[in-house]
Amino acid sequence: MTPARIAFALVALAVALAVPFFAGQFWTGLLTQMLIFGLLALSVDLLLGHAGLFSLTHASFFAVSAYTVAILQVRYGVPAALAAPAGILAGTLLGALFGLSVRTRGVYFILITIAMGYVVWGVAVRWSGFTGGDNGVTNVPFPSIGGVGITSHTQYYYLVLAVIVACGILYRVLARSPFGLALRGIKGSETRMKSLGYKTGLHLYAAFVLSAAIASLAGVLYVYYNRFVNPVASSFPISVEAALMAIVGGTGTIVGPFIGAGVVLGLRNWVSSFFEMHHAIMGAVFIATVLWAPDGLVGLAGRLRARLFKKNPLE
Amino acid sequence: MSTPAIHVHSLAKVFGGLAAVDDVSLEVAAGERRVLIGPNGAGKTTLFHCITGTLSPTRGTVSLFGRDVTRDPEHRRTGLGMGRTFQITNVFGDLTLLENMVLAIVGADRRKWVLHRGVDAFPDVKRQAEDGLAAVGLTGRAALPVRLVSYGERRQLELALALGTRPKVLFLDEPCAGLSPSERPRIAKMIAGLPRDITVVMIEHDMDVALGLADRVTVLHMGRVILEGSPDEVRSNAQVRDVYFGHG
Protein backbone atom coordinates (compact mmCIF):
# COMPACT_ATOMS: atom_id res chain seq x y z
CA MET A 1 0.00 0.00 0.00
CA THR A 2 1.16 3.51 -0.75
CA PRO A 3 1.55 5.91 2.20
CA ALA A 4 -1.41 7.94 0.90
CA ARG A 5 -3.63 4.87 0.98
CA ILE A 6 -2.52 3.88 4.48
CA ALA A 7 -3.24 7.43 5.65
CA PHE A 8 -6.67 7.30 3.98
CA ALA A 9 -7.48 3.96 5.63
CA LEU A 10 -6.41 5.24 9.06
CA VAL A 11 -8.46 8.44 8.74
CA ALA A 12 -11.49 6.43 7.60
CA LEU A 13 -11.06 4.08 10.57
CA ALA A 14 -10.69 7.00 13.00
CA VAL A 15 -13.85 8.63 11.63
CA ALA A 16 -15.71 5.31 11.84
CA LEU A 17 -14.61 4.88 15.47
CA ALA A 18 -15.69 8.43 16.34
CA VAL A 19 -19.11 8.38 14.65
CA PRO A 20 -21.15 7.24 17.69
CA PHE A 21 -19.70 10.14 19.74
CA PHE A 22 -20.86 12.96 17.48
CA ALA A 23 -23.49 11.58 15.16
CA GLY A 24 -26.26 10.13 17.30
CA GLN A 25 -28.17 6.91 17.09
CA PHE A 26 -29.80 7.42 13.68
CA TRP A 27 -26.50 7.87 11.85
CA THR A 28 -24.80 5.11 13.79
CA GLY A 29 -27.64 2.79 12.82
CA LEU A 30 -27.43 3.81 9.18
CA LEU A 31 -23.69 3.25 9.21
CA THR A 32 -24.16 -0.20 10.76
CA GLN A 33 -26.56 -1.11 7.95
CA MET A 34 -24.14 0.27 5.40
CA LEU A 35 -21.39 -1.97 6.73
CA ILE A 36 -23.63 -5.05 6.80
CA PHE A 37 -25.06 -4.55 3.31
CA GLY A 38 -21.63 -3.47 2.10
CA LEU A 39 -20.35 -6.89 3.18
CA LEU A 40 -23.21 -8.55 1.29
CA ALA A 41 -22.33 -6.44 -1.77
CA LEU A 42 -18.68 -7.41 -1.32
CA SER A 43 -19.65 -11.08 -1.42
CA VAL A 44 -21.57 -10.51 -4.67
CA ASP A 45 -18.58 -8.62 -6.04
CA LEU A 46 -16.19 -11.51 -5.41
CA LEU A 47 -18.05 -13.19 -8.27
CA LEU A 48 -19.03 -10.10 -10.28
CA GLY A 49 -15.90 -7.96 -10.06
CA HIS A 50 -13.27 -10.70 -9.93
CA ALA A 51 -14.64 -13.81 -11.63
CA GLY A 52 -17.12 -12.09 -13.97
CA LEU A 53 -20.22 -14.00 -12.80
CA PHE A 54 -23.39 -11.98 -12.13
CA SER A 55 -25.23 -13.74 -9.29
CA LEU A 56 -28.75 -12.71 -8.35
CA THR A 57 -29.25 -15.24 -5.57
CA HIS A 58 -27.08 -13.89 -2.79
CA ALA A 59 -30.06 -12.87 -0.67
CA SER A 60 -30.61 -16.63 -0.30
CA PHE A 61 -27.40 -17.24 1.66
CA PHE A 62 -27.90 -14.00 3.58
CA ALA A 63 -31.44 -15.06 4.58
CA VAL A 64 -30.79 -18.76 5.26
CA SER A 65 -28.00 -17.75 7.59
CA ALA A 66 -30.18 -15.12 9.30
CA TYR A 67 -33.09 -17.56 9.68
CA THR A 68 -30.80 -20.27 11.06
CA VAL A 69 -29.48 -17.93 13.75
CA ALA A 70 -32.96 -16.60 14.60
CA ILE A 71 -34.62 -20.02 14.83
CA LEU A 72 -31.80 -21.57 16.86
CA GLN A 73 -31.66 -18.65 19.30
CA VAL A 74 -35.36 -17.88 19.68
CA ARG A 75 -36.93 -21.36 19.54
CA TYR A 76 -34.18 -23.56 20.88
CA GLY A 77 -32.27 -21.15 23.12
CA VAL A 78 -28.97 -22.00 21.43
CA PRO A 79 -26.30 -19.46 22.50
CA ALA A 80 -24.83 -17.03 19.98
CA ALA A 81 -21.43 -18.77 20.13
CA LEU A 82 -23.06 -21.76 18.41
CA ALA A 83 -25.93 -20.11 16.53
CA ALA A 84 -23.73 -17.66 14.61
CA PRO A 85 -21.32 -20.31 13.21
CA ALA A 86 -24.33 -22.54 12.47
CA GLY A 87 -25.83 -19.70 10.45
CA ILE A 88 -22.65 -19.28 8.40
CA LEU A 89 -22.44 -23.04 7.93
CA ALA A 90 -26.06 -23.31 6.73
CA GLY A 91 -25.65 -20.47 4.22
CA THR A 92 -22.35 -21.89 2.98
CA LEU A 93 -23.84 -25.37 2.51
CA LEU A 94 -26.63 -23.85 0.44
CA GLY A 95 -23.86 -22.10 -1.52
CA ALA A 96 -22.18 -25.47 -2.11
CA LEU A 97 -25.45 -26.67 -3.67
CA PHE A 98 -26.32 -23.51 -5.61
CA GLY A 99 -22.69 -23.24 -6.71
CA LEU A 100 -23.31 -26.07 -9.18
CA SER A 101 -24.84 -23.32 -11.32
CA VAL A 102 -21.29 -22.28 -12.36
CA ARG A 103 -21.65 -24.94 -15.05
CA THR A 104 -23.59 -22.27 -16.93
CA ARG A 105 -22.35 -18.92 -18.16
CA GLY A 106 -23.64 -15.50 -19.06
CA VAL A 107 -27.36 -14.93 -19.21
CA TYR A 108 -28.11 -18.57 -18.32
CA PHE A 109 -26.17 -18.20 -15.09
CA ILE A 110 -28.11 -15.03 -14.24
CA LEU A 111 -31.45 -16.70 -14.96
CA ILE A 112 -30.67 -19.82 -12.96
CA THR A 113 -29.55 -17.76 -9.96
CA ILE A 114 -32.78 -15.75 -10.10
CA ALA A 115 -34.77 -19.01 -10.11
CA MET A 116 -32.82 -20.40 -7.15
CA GLY A 117 -33.40 -17.18 -5.24
CA TYR A 118 -37.15 -17.51 -5.76
CA VAL A 119 -37.10 -21.08 -4.44
CA VAL A 120 -35.62 -19.89 -1.15
CA TRP A 121 -38.01 -16.94 -0.95
CA GLY A 122 -40.95 -19.28 -1.64
CA VAL A 123 -39.89 -21.59 1.18
CA ALA A 124 -39.53 -18.63 3.56
CA VAL A 125 -43.04 -17.41 2.75
CA ARG A 126 -44.90 -20.70 2.45
CA TRP A 127 -43.34 -23.00 5.03
CA SER A 128 -44.84 -20.89 7.77
CA GLY A 129 -44.72 -23.66 10.40
CA PHE A 130 -40.94 -23.48 10.32
CA THR A 131 -40.09 -20.00 9.09
CA GLY A 132 -42.97 -18.06 10.62
CA GLY A 133 -44.33 -17.15 7.18
CA ASP A 134 -44.71 -13.44 6.47
CA ASN A 135 -44.13 -12.57 10.11
CA GLY A 136 -40.80 -14.33 10.18
CA VAL A 137 -38.95 -14.89 13.43
CA THR A 138 -38.95 -12.05 15.96
CA ASN A 139 -37.32 -11.20 19.30
CA VAL A 140 -33.82 -12.23 18.37
CA PRO A 141 -31.64 -11.15 21.32
CA PHE A 142 -28.39 -9.19 21.03
CA PRO A 143 -25.48 -11.62 20.79
CA SER A 144 -23.60 -12.57 23.93
CA ILE A 145 -20.73 -14.98 24.32
CA GLY A 146 -19.80 -16.47 27.69
CA GLY A 147 -21.59 -13.83 29.75
CA VAL A 148 -20.06 -10.93 27.82
CA GLY A 149 -22.84 -9.49 25.74
CA ILE A 150 -23.82 -6.62 23.53
CA THR A 151 -26.34 -4.37 25.23
CA SER A 152 -26.73 -1.41 22.89
CA HIS A 153 -26.77 -0.53 19.20
CA THR A 154 -23.58 1.49 19.70
CA GLN A 155 -21.75 -1.51 21.08
CA TYR A 156 -23.10 -3.60 18.24
CA TYR A 157 -21.85 -1.02 15.75
CA TYR A 158 -18.31 -1.50 17.07
CA LEU A 159 -18.63 -5.27 16.84
CA VAL A 160 -19.77 -5.00 13.21
CA LEU A 161 -16.98 -2.53 12.45
CA ALA A 162 -14.38 -4.94 13.87
CA VAL A 163 -15.75 -7.83 11.79
CA ILE A 164 -15.80 -5.70 8.63
CA VAL A 165 -12.22 -4.48 9.11
CA ALA A 166 -11.06 -8.08 9.60
CA CYS A 167 -13.00 -9.17 6.50
CA GLY A 168 -11.55 -6.30 4.48
CA ILE A 169 -7.99 -7.33 5.38
CA LEU A 170 -8.61 -11.01 4.56
CA TYR A 171 -10.40 -10.10 1.34
CA ARG A 172 -7.42 -8.00 0.29
CA VAL A 173 -5.10 -10.97 0.80
CA LEU A 174 -7.50 -13.16 -1.20
CA ALA A 175 -7.75 -10.67 -4.06
CA ARG A 176 -3.95 -10.53 -4.38
CA SER A 177 -3.39 -14.27 -4.05
CA PRO A 178 -2.76 -16.61 -6.98
CA PHE A 179 -6.38 -17.77 -6.53
CA GLY A 180 -7.70 -14.21 -6.80
CA LEU A 181 -5.51 -13.54 -9.82
CA ALA A 182 -6.83 -16.75 -11.43
CA LEU A 183 -10.41 -15.49 -10.99
CA ARG A 184 -9.54 -12.28 -12.81
CA GLY A 185 -7.87 -14.38 -15.47
CA ILE A 186 -11.07 -16.38 -15.94
CA LYS A 187 -13.03 -13.15 -16.20
CA GLY A 188 -10.60 -11.96 -18.87
CA SER A 189 -10.43 -15.14 -20.94
CA GLU A 190 -11.66 -18.52 -19.81
CA THR A 191 -10.38 -20.23 -22.97
CA ARG A 192 -6.86 -19.03 -22.31
CA MET A 193 -7.05 -20.08 -18.66
CA LYS A 194 -7.97 -23.62 -19.69
CA SER A 195 -5.04 -23.76 -22.05
CA LEU A 196 -2.79 -22.57 -19.23
CA GLY A 197 -3.81 -25.59 -17.16
CA TYR A 198 -6.66 -24.26 -15.03
CA LYS A 199 -9.76 -26.31 -14.31
CA THR A 200 -11.78 -23.12 -14.52
CA GLY A 201 -15.10 -24.62 -13.41
CA LEU A 202 -13.56 -25.73 -10.12
CA HIS A 203 -12.03 -22.30 -9.52
CA LEU A 204 -15.41 -20.66 -10.12
CA TYR A 205 -17.16 -23.17 -7.87
CA ALA A 206 -14.70 -22.49 -5.04
CA ALA A 207 -15.23 -18.75 -5.51
CA PHE A 208 -19.00 -19.22 -5.43
CA VAL A 209 -18.93 -21.16 -2.14
CA LEU A 210 -16.54 -18.64 -0.60
CA SER A 211 -18.78 -15.83 -1.74
CA ALA A 212 -21.81 -17.58 -0.19
CA ALA A 213 -19.88 -17.86 3.09
CA ILE A 214 -19.27 -14.09 3.11
CA ALA A 215 -22.95 -13.42 2.33
CA SER A 216 -23.84 -15.75 5.22
CA LEU A 217 -21.63 -13.78 7.59
CA ALA A 218 -23.46 -10.64 6.48
CA GLY A 219 -26.73 -12.46 7.26
CA VAL A 220 -25.58 -13.17 10.82
CA LEU A 221 -24.62 -9.52 11.34
CA TYR A 222 -27.97 -8.48 9.87
CA VAL A 223 -30.19 -10.62 12.09
CA TYR A 224 -28.52 -9.42 15.29
CA TYR A 225 -28.88 -5.83 14.15
CA ASN A 226 -32.47 -6.11 12.96
CA ARG A 227 -33.51 -8.41 15.84
CA PHE A 228 -35.94 -10.20 13.51
CA VAL A 229 -35.95 -11.77 10.09
CA ASN A 230 -38.77 -12.16 7.57
CA PRO A 231 -38.99 -13.25 3.92
CA VAL A 232 -37.94 -9.79 2.72
CA ALA A 233 -34.34 -10.74 3.59
CA SER A 234 -34.49 -13.57 1.04
CA SER A 235 -36.28 -11.59 -1.65
CA PHE A 236 -35.11 -10.86 -5.19
CA PRO A 237 -34.85 -7.07 -4.60
CA ILE A 238 -32.19 -7.67 -1.92
CA SER A 239 -30.08 -9.67 -4.38
CA VAL A 240 -30.50 -6.94 -6.99
CA GLU A 241 -29.66 -4.18 -4.52
CA ALA A 242 -26.52 -5.96 -3.36
CA ALA A 243 -25.33 -6.21 -6.97
CA LEU A 244 -26.22 -2.57 -7.64
CA MET A 245 -24.33 -1.45 -4.52
CA ALA A 246 -21.23 -3.18 -5.88
CA ILE A 247 -21.72 -1.62 -9.32
CA VAL A 248 -22.45 1.91 -8.03
CA GLY A 249 -19.45 1.82 -5.69
CA GLY A 250 -17.08 0.13 -8.12
CA THR A 251 -16.65 -3.56 -8.89
CA GLY A 252 -13.40 -5.34 -8.32
CA THR A 253 -12.47 -3.10 -5.37
CA ILE A 254 -12.84 -3.52 -1.62
CA VAL A 255 -14.17 -0.11 -0.59
CA GLY A 256 -16.46 0.16 -3.62
CA PRO A 257 -19.26 -2.12 -2.36
CA PHE A 258 -19.30 -0.29 0.98
CA ILE A 259 -19.44 3.12 -0.69
CA GLY A 260 -22.19 1.78 -2.93
CA ALA A 261 -24.10 0.52 0.11
CA GLY A 262 -23.73 3.96 1.71
CA VAL A 263 -25.05 5.70 -1.41
CA VAL A 264 -28.00 3.34 -1.87
CA LEU A 265 -29.07 3.25 1.79
CA GLY A 266 -28.36 6.96 2.34
CA LEU A 267 -30.31 8.01 -0.74
CA ARG A 268 -33.23 5.77 0.14
CA ASN A 269 -33.44 7.19 3.65
CA TRP A 270 -33.12 10.75 2.48
CA VAL A 271 -35.36 10.63 -0.60
CA SER A 272 -38.10 8.54 1.01
CA SER A 273 -38.50 11.21 3.70
CA PHE A 274 -40.02 13.64 1.19
CA PHE A 275 -40.81 11.67 -1.97
CA GLU A 276 -43.04 8.63 -2.12
CA MET A 277 -41.72 7.24 -5.37
CA HIS A 278 -38.17 6.93 -4.10
CA HIS A 279 -37.67 3.76 -6.12
CA ALA A 280 -37.83 5.88 -9.27
CA ILE A 281 -35.00 8.08 -7.97
CA MET A 282 -32.93 5.02 -7.18
CA GLY A 283 -33.51 3.77 -10.71
CA ALA A 284 -32.32 7.08 -12.14
CA VAL A 285 -29.15 6.89 -10.04
CA PHE A 286 -28.38 3.43 -11.37
CA ILE A 287 -28.95 4.50 -14.96
CA ALA A 288 -26.65 7.49 -14.43
CA THR A 289 -23.99 5.18 -12.97
CA VAL A 290 -24.10 2.81 -15.90
CA LEU A 291 -23.95 5.69 -18.40
CA TRP A 292 -21.33 7.95 -16.85
CA ALA A 293 -19.44 5.89 -14.29
CA PRO A 294 -19.60 2.26 -15.42
CA ASP A 295 -16.63 1.50 -13.21
CA GLY A 296 -18.46 2.97 -10.22
CA LEU A 297 -17.67 5.87 -7.92
CA VAL A 298 -14.24 4.46 -7.09
CA GLY A 299 -13.40 4.27 -10.80
CA LEU A 300 -14.79 7.78 -11.36
CA ALA A 301 -12.65 9.15 -8.54
CA GLY A 302 -9.59 7.45 -10.04
CA ARG A 303 -10.24 8.96 -13.46
CA LEU A 304 -10.78 12.44 -12.02
CA ARG A 305 -7.55 12.17 -10.07
CA ALA A 306 -5.69 11.02 -13.16
CA ARG A 307 -7.04 14.02 -15.08
CA LEU A 308 -6.16 16.44 -12.28
CA PHE A 309 -2.60 15.24 -11.90
CA LYS A 310 -2.19 14.30 -15.57
CA LYS A 311 -0.75 10.96 -14.65
CA ASN A 312 0.27 8.98 -17.68
CA PRO A 313 0.94 5.34 -16.83
CA LEU A 314 3.39 5.07 -19.70
CA GLU A 315 5.70 7.70 -18.23
CA MET B 1 11.74 -46.04 -33.51
CA SER B 2 11.20 -43.91 -30.43
CA THR B 3 7.74 -42.86 -29.26
CA PRO B 4 6.48 -39.87 -31.23
CA ALA B 5 5.74 -36.67 -29.29
CA ILE B 6 2.38 -36.43 -30.98
CA HIS B 7 0.49 -39.23 -32.64
CA VAL B 8 -2.85 -38.41 -34.23
CA HIS B 9 -4.70 -41.43 -35.54
CA SER B 10 -7.61 -41.20 -38.04
CA LEU B 11 -8.93 -38.06 -36.46
CA ALA B 12 -12.17 -36.52 -37.70
CA LYS B 13 -14.23 -33.55 -36.57
CA VAL B 14 -17.67 -33.13 -38.08
CA PHE B 15 -19.74 -29.96 -37.63
CA GLY B 16 -23.29 -30.77 -38.73
CA GLY B 17 -22.74 -32.21 -42.20
CA LEU B 18 -19.30 -30.69 -42.69
CA ALA B 19 -16.19 -32.72 -41.97
CA ALA B 20 -13.76 -29.93 -41.05
CA VAL B 21 -11.12 -32.55 -40.32
CA ASP B 22 -11.52 -35.84 -42.17
CA ASP B 23 -9.47 -38.89 -41.25
CA VAL B 24 -6.19 -37.16 -40.47
CA SER B 25 -3.23 -39.17 -39.19
CA LEU B 26 -0.05 -37.48 -38.12
CA GLU B 27 3.16 -38.36 -36.30
CA VAL B 28 5.51 -35.73 -34.97
CA ALA B 29 8.84 -36.89 -33.56
CA ALA B 30 10.22 -35.48 -30.30
CA GLY B 31 12.17 -32.30 -30.98
CA GLU B 32 10.81 -31.91 -34.49
CA ARG B 33 9.61 -28.63 -36.01
CA ARG B 34 6.48 -29.45 -37.96
CA VAL B 35 4.56 -26.86 -39.93
CA LEU B 36 0.97 -27.29 -41.06
CA ILE B 37 0.01 -25.37 -44.15
CA GLY B 38 -3.06 -25.27 -46.31
CA PRO B 39 -5.55 -22.77 -47.70
CA ASN B 40 -8.22 -21.11 -45.55
CA GLY B 41 -10.79 -23.64 -44.38
CA ALA B 42 -8.38 -26.56 -44.74
CA GLY B 43 -9.05 -27.58 -41.13
CA LYS B 44 -5.74 -26.58 -39.60
CA THR B 45 -7.10 -24.73 -36.59
CA THR B 46 -9.83 -27.33 -36.00
CA LEU B 47 -7.13 -30.01 -35.99
CA PHE B 48 -5.18 -27.93 -33.44
CA HIS B 49 -8.28 -27.56 -31.26
CA CYS B 50 -8.82 -31.32 -31.31
CA ILE B 51 -5.20 -32.09 -30.44
CA THR B 52 -5.00 -29.58 -27.56
CA GLY B 53 -8.48 -30.41 -26.23
CA THR B 54 -10.44 -27.25 -26.99
CA LEU B 55 -12.72 -29.44 -29.12
CA SER B 56 -13.32 -33.15 -28.76
CA PRO B 57 -12.94 -35.07 -32.01
CA THR B 58 -15.86 -36.94 -33.57
CA ARG B 59 -13.57 -39.92 -34.29
CA GLY B 60 -9.97 -40.87 -33.82
CA THR B 61 -7.35 -40.60 -31.10
CA VAL B 62 -4.61 -38.26 -29.96
CA SER B 63 -1.53 -39.47 -28.08
CA LEU B 64 1.12 -37.43 -26.31
CA PHE B 65 4.40 -39.35 -25.92
CA GLY B 66 2.48 -42.61 -26.22
CA ARG B 67 -0.21 -41.69 -23.73
CA ASP B 68 -3.76 -41.56 -25.12
CA VAL B 69 -5.10 -38.10 -24.17
CA THR B 70 -8.21 -38.15 -26.40
CA ARG B 71 -10.52 -38.09 -23.38
CA ASP B 72 -8.45 -35.74 -21.22
CA PRO B 73 -9.80 -32.20 -20.82
CA GLU B 74 -7.72 -29.30 -22.05
CA HIS B 75 -6.31 -28.26 -18.65
CA ARG B 76 -5.02 -31.78 -18.00
CA ARG B 77 -3.32 -31.94 -21.41
CA THR B 78 -1.56 -28.71 -20.44
CA GLY B 79 -0.44 -30.39 -17.22
CA LEU B 80 0.89 -33.30 -19.30
CA GLY B 81 3.02 -30.98 -21.41
CA MET B 82 1.00 -29.39 -24.19
CA GLY B 83 1.17 -25.64 -24.65
CA ARG B 84 -0.50 -23.50 -27.26
CA THR B 85 -0.90 -20.02 -28.66
CA PHE B 86 -4.01 -18.64 -30.31
CA GLN B 87 -4.47 -17.32 -33.82
CA ILE B 88 -6.49 -14.40 -32.44
CA THR B 89 -4.47 -12.92 -29.58
CA ASN B 90 -5.84 -14.33 -26.34
CA VAL B 91 -4.18 -12.58 -23.42
CA PHE B 92 -5.57 -10.89 -20.30
CA GLY B 93 -6.11 -7.25 -21.29
CA ASP B 94 -6.98 -5.94 -17.82
CA LEU B 95 -3.94 -7.48 -16.15
CA THR B 96 -0.32 -6.39 -16.32
CA LEU B 97 2.17 -8.32 -18.44
CA LEU B 98 3.72 -9.66 -15.25
CA GLU B 99 0.34 -10.87 -13.95
CA ASN B 100 -0.29 -12.55 -17.29
CA MET B 101 2.96 -14.45 -16.93
CA VAL B 102 2.32 -15.34 -13.27
CA LEU B 103 -0.95 -16.99 -14.34
CA ALA B 104 0.92 -19.06 -16.91
CA ILE B 105 3.59 -20.11 -14.42
CA VAL B 106 1.35 -21.14 -11.51
CA GLY B 107 -1.17 -22.76 -13.88
CA ALA B 108 1.00 -25.84 -14.07
CA ASP B 109 1.21 -26.45 -10.31
CA ARG B 110 -0.76 -26.39 -7.07
CA ARG B 111 0.11 -22.81 -6.20
CA LYS B 112 -2.82 -21.67 -8.34
CA TRP B 113 -5.02 -22.71 -5.38
CA VAL B 114 -3.21 -20.58 -2.78
CA LEU B 115 -5.59 -17.95 -1.43
CA HIS B 116 -4.11 -17.00 1.94
CA ARG B 117 -0.88 -15.45 0.59
CA GLY B 118 -0.31 -12.75 -1.98
CA VAL B 119 1.45 -13.39 -5.27
CA ASP B 120 4.29 -11.29 -3.79
CA ALA B 121 4.95 -14.10 -1.33
CA PHE B 122 6.40 -16.20 -4.16
CA PRO B 123 9.57 -14.39 -5.30
CA ASP B 124 10.61 -17.33 -7.49
CA VAL B 125 7.34 -17.07 -9.46
CA LYS B 126 7.94 -13.39 -10.01
CA ARG B 127 11.49 -14.05 -11.17
CA GLN B 128 10.35 -16.77 -13.57
CA ALA B 129 7.67 -14.43 -14.89
CA GLU B 130 10.22 -11.69 -15.52
CA ASP B 131 12.57 -14.17 -17.20
CA GLY B 132 9.70 -15.38 -19.38
CA LEU B 133 8.97 -11.84 -20.52
CA ALA B 134 12.65 -11.15 -21.13
CA ALA B 135 12.90 -14.29 -23.27
CA VAL B 136 10.44 -12.82 -25.80
CA GLY B 137 11.94 -9.34 -25.68
CA LEU B 138 9.49 -7.73 -23.26
CA THR B 139 12.00 -6.63 -20.65
CA GLY B 140 10.92 -3.46 -18.87
CA ARG B 141 7.24 -3.84 -19.83
CA ALA B 142 6.25 -6.08 -16.89
CA ALA B 143 4.30 -3.49 -14.91
CA LEU B 144 2.18 -2.25 -17.83
CA PRO B 145 -1.41 -3.37 -18.33
CA VAL B 146 -1.73 -5.32 -21.58
CA ARG B 147 -4.20 -2.85 -23.03
CA LEU B 148 -1.43 -0.21 -23.12
CA VAL B 149 1.07 -2.22 -25.16
CA SER B 150 1.22 -2.60 -28.94
CA TYR B 151 -0.27 -5.41 -30.97
CA GLY B 152 3.17 -6.74 -31.78
CA GLU B 153 4.05 -6.89 -28.09
CA ARG B 154 0.82 -8.76 -27.40
CA ARG B 155 1.86 -11.37 -29.96
CA GLN B 156 5.16 -11.69 -28.09
CA LEU B 157 3.24 -12.09 -24.82
CA GLU B 158 1.03 -14.70 -26.48
CA LEU B 159 4.17 -16.76 -27.12
CA ALA B 160 5.54 -16.09 -23.63
CA LEU B 161 2.31 -17.36 -22.01
CA ALA B 162 2.49 -20.63 -23.93
CA LEU B 163 6.13 -21.07 -22.91
CA GLY B 164 5.28 -20.18 -19.30
CA THR B 165 3.57 -23.53 -18.74
CA ARG B 166 6.92 -25.22 -19.63
CA PRO B 167 5.46 -27.31 -22.47
CA LYS B 168 7.11 -30.35 -24.01
CA VAL B 169 5.09 -29.86 -27.16
CA LEU B 170 4.25 -26.34 -28.28
CA PHE B 171 1.41 -25.62 -30.70
CA LEU B 172 1.63 -22.26 -32.43
CA ASP B 173 -1.44 -21.14 -34.34
CA GLU B 174 -0.19 -18.54 -36.81
CA PRO B 175 2.25 -16.84 -34.44
CA CYS B 176 2.86 -14.08 -36.97
CA ALA B 177 -0.81 -13.38 -37.74
CA GLY B 178 -1.49 -9.68 -38.16
CA LEU B 179 2.15 -8.64 -37.88
CA SER B 180 3.81 -6.44 -40.48
CA PRO B 181 6.47 -8.04 -42.72
CA SER B 182 9.13 -6.21 -40.74
CA GLU B 183 7.90 -7.60 -37.39
CA ARG B 184 7.63 -11.22 -38.54
CA PRO B 185 11.34 -12.10 -38.57
CA ARG B 186 11.54 -11.17 -34.87
CA ILE B 187 8.93 -13.76 -33.87
CA ALA B 188 10.37 -16.27 -36.36
CA LYS B 189 13.79 -15.82 -34.78
CA MET B 190 12.35 -16.43 -31.30
CA ILE B 191 10.71 -19.64 -32.49
CA ALA B 192 13.89 -20.74 -34.25
CA GLY B 193 15.77 -20.11 -31.00
CA LEU B 194 13.60 -22.45 -28.91
CA PRO B 195 15.52 -25.35 -27.39
CA ARG B 196 15.20 -28.68 -29.19
CA ASP B 197 13.72 -30.40 -26.14
CA ILE B 198 10.51 -28.57 -27.05
CA THR B 199 8.67 -30.11 -29.98
CA VAL B 200 7.00 -27.43 -32.10
CA VAL B 201 3.89 -27.84 -34.24
CA MET B 202 3.00 -24.66 -36.08
CA ILE B 203 0.34 -23.36 -38.41
CA GLU B 204 1.74 -20.61 -40.60
CA HIS B 205 0.60 -18.80 -43.71
CA ASP B 206 3.78 -16.86 -44.33
CA MET B 207 5.69 -19.23 -46.62
CA ASP B 208 9.10 -17.75 -45.87
CA VAL B 209 8.55 -18.16 -42.13
CA ALA B 210 6.93 -21.58 -42.49
CA LEU B 211 9.45 -23.22 -44.81
CA GLY B 212 12.37 -21.56 -43.06
CA LEU B 213 11.52 -23.10 -39.69
CA ALA B 214 10.14 -26.49 -40.65
CA ASP B 215 11.90 -29.83 -40.49
CA ARG B 216 8.85 -31.34 -42.11
CA VAL B 217 5.68 -29.87 -43.56
CA THR B 218 2.16 -31.30 -43.59
CA VAL B 219 -0.20 -29.91 -46.21
CA LEU B 220 -3.92 -30.00 -45.42
CA HIS B 221 -6.69 -29.44 -47.92
CA MET B 222 -10.43 -29.85 -47.34
CA GLY B 223 -9.78 -31.53 -43.99
CA ARG B 224 -7.35 -34.12 -45.37
CA VAL B 225 -3.59 -34.51 -45.48
CA ILE B 226 -2.57 -34.29 -49.13
CA LEU B 227 1.17 -34.29 -48.62
CA GLU B 228 3.81 -34.65 -45.96
CA GLY B 229 7.45 -34.00 -46.68
CA SER B 230 10.49 -31.78 -46.39
CA PRO B 231 10.17 -28.06 -47.19
CA ASP B 232 11.86 -28.68 -50.55
CA GLU B 233 9.49 -31.47 -51.49
CA VAL B 234 6.53 -29.29 -50.62
CA ARG B 235 7.87 -26.33 -52.53
CA SER B 236 8.31 -28.37 -55.70
CA ASN B 237 5.10 -30.39 -55.49
CA ALA B 238 2.63 -29.62 -58.27
CA GLN B 239 -0.51 -30.59 -56.32
CA VAL B 240 0.47 -28.27 -53.45
CA ARG B 241 1.04 -25.46 -55.87
CA ASP B 242 -2.42 -26.06 -57.25
CA VAL B 243 -4.36 -26.01 -53.97
CA TYR B 244 -2.24 -23.65 -52.00
CA PHE B 245 -0.51 -21.20 -54.26
CA GLY B 246 -3.28 -21.23 -56.85
CA HIS B 247 -3.20 -22.07 -60.52
CA GLY B 248 -0.90 -20.13 -62.72
Chai-1 contact restraints between the chains, C-beta under 6 A:
chainA,res_idxA,chainB,res_idxB,connection_type,confidence,min_distance_angstrom,max_distance_angstrom,comment,restraint_id
A,L174,B,L115,contact,1.0,0.0,6.0,A-B,restraint_1
A,R176,B,G118,contact,1.0,0.0,6.0,A-B,restraint_2
A,S177,B,V114,contact,1.0,0.0,6.0,A-B,restraint_3
A,S177,B,L115,contact,1.0,0.0,6.0,A-B,restraint_4
A,S177,B,R117,contact,1.0,0.0,6.0,A-B,restraint_5
A,S177,B,G118,contact,1.0,0.0,6.0,A-B,restraint_6
A,P178,B,V106,contact,1.0,0.0,6.0,A-B,restraint_7
A,P178,B,R111,contact,1.0,0.0,6.0,A-B,restraint_8
A,P178,B,K112,contact,1.0,0.0,6.0,A-B,restraint_9
A,P178,B,V114,contact,1.0,0.0,6.0,A-B,restraint_10
A,P178,B,V119,contact,1.0,0.0,6.0,A-B,restraint_11
A,F179,B,L115,contact,1.0,0.0,6.0,A-B,restraint_12
A,A182,B,K112,contact,1.0,0.0,6.0,A-B,restraint_13
A,G185,B,F92,contact,1.0,0.0,6.0,A-B,restraint_14
A,G185,B,L103,contact,1.0,0.0,6.0,A-B,restraint_15
A,G188,B,F92,contact,1.0,0.0,6.0,A-B,restraint_16
A,G188,B,D94,contact,1.0,0.0,6.0,A-B,restraint_17
A,S189,B,N90,contact,1.0,0.0,6.0,A-B,restraint_18
A,R192,B,N90,contact,1.0,0.0,6.0,A-B,restraint_19
A,K194,B,E74,contact,1.0,0.0,6.0,A-B,restraint_20
A,K194,B,H75,contact,1.0,0.0,6.0,A-B,restraint_21
A,S195,B,R84,contact,1.0,0.0,6.0,A-B,restraint_22
A,L196,B,A104,contact,1.0,0.0,6.0,A-B,restraint_23
A,L196,B,G107,contact,1.0,0.0,6.0,A-B,restraint_24
A,L196,B,T165,contact,1.0,0.0,6.0,A-B,restraint_25
A,G197,B,H75,contact,1.0,0.0,6.0,A-B,restraint_26
A,G197,B,T78,contact,1.0,0.0,6.0,A-B,restraint_27
A,G197,B,G79,contact,1.0,0.0,6.0,A-B,restraint_28
A,G197,B,G107,contact,1.0,0.0,6.0,A-B,restraint_29
A,G197,B,A108,contact,1.0,0.0,6.0,A-B,restraint_30
A,G197,B,T165,contact,1.0,0.0,6.0,A-B,restraint_31
A,Y198,B,H75,contact,1.0,0.0,6.0,A-B,restraint_32
A,Y198,B,G107,contact,1.0,0.0,6.0,A-B,restraint_33
A,K199,B,H75,contact,1.0,0.0,6.0,A-B,restraint_34
